[in-house]
Amino acid sequence: MARKKISKTGVSSTARSRVTLNPKLARRSFLKLSAATAALSGAAMTAKMTGKANAAQAANDMYPDSQMVRSVCTHCAVGCGINAEVNNGVWVRQEVAADHPVSRGAYCCKGASAIDMVTSPQRLKSPMKRVNGKWQTLSWDQAMDEISAKLTEIRDTDGPDALHFNGSAKVSTEMAYLQRKFAAFWGSNNIDHQARI
Ligand code: SF4
C-alpha cells in the first residue's frame, strides 16, 4: 500500500496541492471578497446610521409639544447654562446650552445630573433620622421640634459660638442669605461656606 509523503509541516503533498491557489484566482477571489466586505460594512454602517437617526427621531417625537426653557445650574456660583425641556409643565429632559457665555456648552457632573433633583426616585422628600443605624422618616413638625430642642440645649450649655453654621453649594443665593441671617440672630459669626473646608 502506497504511503502518503508527509512534509515537515505535517501536511501531505496531496493536501498541499489541494490548498495551493492559482494566483489569478486568488487575486480575483480577494477582490470579490474585498468588494463583498466593503458592501457589508457599508450596509452595516448605513443600518447603524439609520438606527441612530430613527432613535433621534423617536426621541424628538416623544414630547412633540415640549418647550426648551433656558435656565442655569444652581449647584454653584458658576451658573452654567442648561436648556431644560419642559413638557406640560414638567421638566423632562435637559441639554447643554452651547451658546452660554460662561459654560459654553459644558457642565460638570452635578450640572449634567441637575434634572435628577426633580425626577430621581432617590430624591429626598422628607426629613430623615438615623435611629440605631437605620433611617426613619420624620414629619416636618417632628424634625423641627427635635432639631430646635437640640440647638437650644447646645446654646444653653455652651453658648452660641458652640455651633458652626455651614453653607452649601447646593442652596440658592436666597437660601444662603437666610442661613447668614439665622446665624446672626443665633448670636454667632461662626458661619462659612462648605467649599472652604
Ligand atoms: S454645572 Fe458644575 S460648575 Fe456649572 S454651575 Fe453647575 S455645579 Fe457649578
Residues whose N, C-alpha, C, O or C-beta is under 5 A from the ligand:
A	BS01	SF4	C73 H75 C76 V78 G79 C80 Y107 C108 K110 G111
